[in-house]
């Protein structure tokens, strides 16, 4: 009894409101013991929200005191805010640790839960803890908005209690705010990223299990035919004539194999009516060969005009010059001038002739 | 036109209703490498080759005469999923990551599952083995040394399970409208 009185006097025990003669450990002491035991617990979303609402009220006070420049009260308010921020830091750290611990237990199958129980648990973790926490610490969440607002007020309050660069409650408050802003976001996002993939995997398994249970229940009541599963899981009906030793298919496949596509008809050909055809190219070697065959030829130019009348005169004159310069041919000029008419042009010249097929 | 190299073998397997997965070795590799060529030939023969993104091939066929067989395959798989959901850590791992001895299968180990099995030809070991052998032939699982391992094509059954289960659950939760007409019995699909 003395021990109980002593603990109660020091605030480590409190009378239970439920029954006379019973005692309970105050929440603050519980938190302290858990902290000493390094045991993490899942944070209820309402806990952090409640703390943030308290902070919101204190931040409003901080703003008013900054405006009235009440330095003493401002210092005390800053210290209270530091205390609140430290509690929020502890909450977020413990919550993160608890989430990671639970996820790890599930991953290494230490939780001894069935699939259905495990899904229910992770669903609770995701929907009751991860999602609301995410809302609080998101970029436009309540925590970030409050801390940004507080940082703005700190900038206004700092000059009021500046002691020449030394640490003040305001500068300490700024450091704590920045730390909480960074850590809370990182820790909660890390927790969220631990929970989400597990939640998705278990949800898929759970949906499949629920579907299988439903199908079995339908089979129990109405029989397998009620599934009409062939409509959704159709398989080819096997028939002997589907085999390749069926001659019809074999012939068909050989026909396919032997098939070669015909070359398509050209859109325009050299013989197309109404389209002027270009002359064949004039090959000097062929011309000389033909000239040798026809030798003796007394007037090579006239011979060219006559034998290659479809060629342009420039081509023929070039060929004539080449023939004249070809030393392998036995050519000579006549003494008397002559004339030839080709495509309306009269050429006057001393004819070049060839007597023999080759030069002497 | 050059015919695909494993045409005859793949056609023989697919036309019997087999689902070809990586376990089928060269036939699967050839189908995977030259899917379009195979598809062109099978199209000409009147068969639709399905290249499932989960990593297997099959002919999309008709339901003629095979409804009962695929129902038995589905029942075998659904019982397995149901049992895993109560007794294993993950359905995915329990189905595809585990080689399970026949004597450990749950299908004949409880009255409830035996009741389902009676609808699929009997609640005895011979009938269970018959279904397993047919599933082995169809490529849904592999039977080796009195052990089974589910293969990728089983995901086709699971997909259908999810679709039909969801639909059936929706029907079950719909409000019942009383009328004088005879209650409609029939397909859940």
Interface residues (C-beta under 8 A of the other chain):
Chain A: X109 X114 X115 X116 X118 X201 X204 X205 X206 X207 X208 X209 X210 X211 X212 X213 X214 X215 X216 X218 X219 X220 X222 X223 X224 X225 X226 X227 X228 X229 X230 X231 X232 X233 X234 X235 X236 X237 X238 X242 X243 X244 X249 X252 X253 X256 X257 X259
Chain B: X1 X2 X3 X8 X11 X12 X14 X15 X16 X17 X41 X44 X45 X47 X58 X59 X60 X61 X62 X63 X64 X65 X66 X67 X68 X69 X70 X71 X72 X73 X74 X75 X77 X78 X79 X81 X82 X84 X85 X86 X87 X88 X89 X90 X91 X92 X115 X116 X119 X120 X138 X156 X157 X158 X160 X161 X162 X163 X164 X165 X166 X168 X169 X172 X185 X186 X187 X188 X189
